[in-house]
Amino acid sequence: MNNDNQIKELVKEKYTAIAEQSKEANATSCCGATSACCGDEVYNIMADDYTTLEGYNADADLGLGCGLPTEFAKIKEGDTVIDLGSGAGNDAFVARKFVGESGKVIGIDFTSAMIIKARENAEKVGFNNVEFRHGDIEEMPVTSNKADVIVSNCVLNLVPNKHKVFSEIFRVLKPGGHFSISDIVLEGELPSKWKEVAELYAGCISGAIQKNDYLEIIEEAGFANITLQKNKPIIIPDEILANYLSAEEIALYKTGNTKITSITVYAEKPAKDERKCCEPGSGCC
């Protein structure tokens, strides 16, 4: 991956393929119908079970997440919730159950095929307060101080400029608002081969960064009360590892200190911003 635009085009291509194939096909592939990148288990081992959550919509569940951020997001009736990388609408529809008729849910995704699918799903259930907008979450198509809550599920690891995304989250949240985000992070270094495999970026592995770095980015963006709500290890089956590593490399990886983890992290935008972002040279925004 030479630059951010190439990464974005790769992700867009892979998730367009997922959006345009059947749910049955999605269940047996990791990166799209034509991909052989990860066998048939990588998303299954990352995804959590949504089926017990109120508001769950099976048509919107493509099995692409790595957590249940809406379960932890402290969403109240009447809230405005924004779902980053909303896909076919899975988390948006669960969030809608919490906000009720008086609230609003906005999903943002930069894959046109996902937006089309999500809008079709919303139309089927007749929701008039769930909206899906086409856009890049590094430059959200949303006015400042709009959202009470922001959620996202296994998306920010796909974004090249994570500093920019968290800066945008800060901008879009109302003072006193908060987020709950599930994502893939690392502890220790990935095998260098993995970093060179484009498909593993779209499979949420190569784009992940160190856990401590991830949390520092959130703090640097100005958030407070940063809390890990869930910490789930991701165990990659040997048959998937064998696509990229030799038997010796697999043994080294499994006995090493590298951990791939799904975290759900919560943080709040202070009710009063003390960062003095408007001062020349402040650099905080």
LINTA-V398678 format. One record per backbone hydrogen bond with DSSP energy under -1.0 kcal/mol. NH is the residue of the N-H (numbers start at 1). CO is the residue of the C=O. E is the energy in kcal/mol with one decimal. If there is no record, write none. Layout:
# LINTA-V398678
{{NH/CO/E} {NH/CO/E}}
This chain:
# LINTA-V398678
{{7/3/-1.8} {8/4/-2.5} {9/5/-2.3} {10/6/-2.2} {11/7/-2.5} {12/8/-2.7} {13/9/-2.4} {14/10/-2.4} {15/11/-2.6} {16/12/-1.8} {17/13/-1.8} {18/14/-1.8} {19/15/-2.0} {20/16/-1.9} {26/22/-2.2} {27/23/-1.9} {28/25/-1.1} {29/26/-1.4} {35/32/-1.6} {41/38/-1.0} {45/41/-2.4} {47/43/-2.9} {53/50/-2.5} {56/53/-1.6} {60/57/-1.4} {61/58/-1.0} {71/68/-1.2} {78/99/-2.4} {79/76/-1.9} {81/104/-2.9} {82/149/-2.1} {83/106/-2.7} {84/151/-2.7} {85/108/-2.2} {86/108/-1.8} {89/86/-2.4} {93/89/-2.5} {94/90/-1.4} {95/91/-2.7} {96/92/-1.9} {99/95/-2.2} {100/96/-1.9} {104/79/-2.2} {105/129/-2.4} {106/81/-2.9} {107/131/-3.3} {108/83/-2.6} {109/133/-1.9} {115/111/-1.9} {116/112/-2.3} {117/113/-2.0} {118/114/-2.8} {119/115/-2.6} {120/116/-2.1} {121/117/-2.1} {122/118/-2.3} {123/119/-2.2} {124/120/-1.8} {125/121/-1.3} {127/122/-1.6} {131/105/-2.9} {133/107/-3.5} {135/109/-1.7} {139/136/-1.9} {142/140/-1.9} {145/171/-2.5} {146/172/-2.3} {147/172/-2.2} {148/80/-2.4} {149/80/-1.8} {150/178/-1.6} {151/82/-2.7} {152/180/-1.0} {154/182/-2.7} {158/155/-2.2} {159/156/-1.2} {165/161/-1.6} {166/162/-2.3} {167/163/-1.9} {168/164/-2.2} {169/165/-2.5} {170/166/-2.1} {171/167/-2.1} {172/168/-2.4} {173/169/-2.0} {174/147/-3.2} {176/269/-1.8} {177/174/-2.8} {178/148/-2.0} {179/267/-2.5} {180/150/-2.2} {181/265/-2.5} {182/152/-2.8} {183/263/-2.5} {185/261/-2.9} {186/209/-2.5} {187/259/-2.0} {194/191/-1.1} {195/191/-1.0} {196/193/-1.0} {197/194/-1.2} {201/198/-1.5} {202/198/-1.2} {203/199/-1.2} {204/201/-1.7} {205/200/-2.4} {206/200/-1.4} {208/205/-1.6} {211/186/-3.2} {214/210/-2.5} {215/211/-2.2} {216/212/-2.1} {217/213/-2.2} {218/214/-1.6} {219/215/-2.0} {220/216/-3.0} {221/217/-1.6} {222/219/-1.6} {223/218/-1.5} {224/268/-2.9} {227/266/-3.0} {229/264/-3.2} {230/264/-1.4} {232/262/-3.5} {234/260/-3.1} {240/237/-1.0} {241/237/-2.1} {242/238/-2.4} {243/240/-1.5} {244/241/-1.8} {245/241/-2.6} {250/246/-2.7} {251/247/-2.0} {252/248/-2.1} {253/249/-2.6} {254/250/-2.7} {255/251/-1.5} {259/187/-2.9} {261/185/-2.7} {262/232/-3.5} {263/183/-2.7} {264/230/-2.2} {265/181/-2.8} {266/227/-3.2} {267/179/-1.6} {268/224/-3.0} {269/177/-3.0} {279/276/-1.6} {282/279/-2.0}}
